[in-house]
Amino acid sequence: MATGWANENAVQEQIDATLADAVAKARSELHSGKSAEFCEECGNEIPQARRLALPGVKLCVTCQSELDKKQAAFSGYNRRGSKDSQLR
């Protein structure tokens, strides 16, 4: 297949780079350390089961859910390298 100036694996390299960025972002957001007893956002107590399950947790379930929704609205990743967009 003719690709112009791009190398033969350019599309796969772009997909791999996007995936590597997503993995790095997810790893950077993992909790670590001592969990907070009270939510940093609303001040409600964080249940002990949650603190034990997620070491380093700082938010209650409700506040974490709201934060996750806000972050999902903007992913920041270049999706143009996806297979579907290459076929259009």
N, C-alpha and C positions, 0 to 999 in steps of 0.2 A: 504494500500500500504506500502510495506517495504521501509524504508528510511535510514537504518543503524543507525548512531549516531545522525542524525538530528531529530529535533522534528517534529511533524505532520504538523505544520504551517510554516516550515522554508522557503519554496519558497515564500509564501505570505508575510512573514516578510521581506524578502529581497526586494521584489517588493515595499512594503510600505516604506522601508527605502530609496530606490532609489527615490521614488516620493517625500518623505519629504525633501530630500537633494535638489532636483530640485526646489521645492517651496521656500525653504530657500534661495537658490542662486538667484532666480528671485526677491524675496522681497529685498534682499540686493542690487540689482542693480536698484531699483526704484529711480527715481529722487526726490529730496526734496529741499526746500529752494528757494532762489532767482535764477531765470534763468539768464544766461549770455546773454549779448546783441550781442556778437561776438563769433564765434566758436573758441574754444580753440585749435583746430587742424589747421584749414586753415585761420582763421581770418575773414572770410566772416560774414556779418550780419545775425543773426538768426531772421527770421520773427516774428513779434509780436504775430501772431496767434499761432505759435509753442511754443513760450515762455509762453503764457497763457494756452495752452492745456497741456503742460508738465512742471509743476513748477520744477525748478532746472535743467532744460536742459542745457547742456554745449556744445553740438555739433550741427552743422547744419545737415540737413537730409542726405546729401551726405556723410559726414564723419561718421555719425551714421550708415548708411547702410554698409559702408566699415568695420567698427568695428564689426558689427553684423555678417558679412560674415566670418571674421577671427575667431570670437568666436564660430561660428557654426561648423567650421572645426574640432574643438577639444572640445568635450563636457565634458570629464573627468569623466563620470559616468560609473559604472560597469553595463553593459547591460546583463551580463550572467544570471541574475535572471529573465529575461523576460520569459513569458510563451512559446514563440516560441522556444527559445533555449533549454528549458527543454524537449520539445517534440522531438528533433532531436536525 
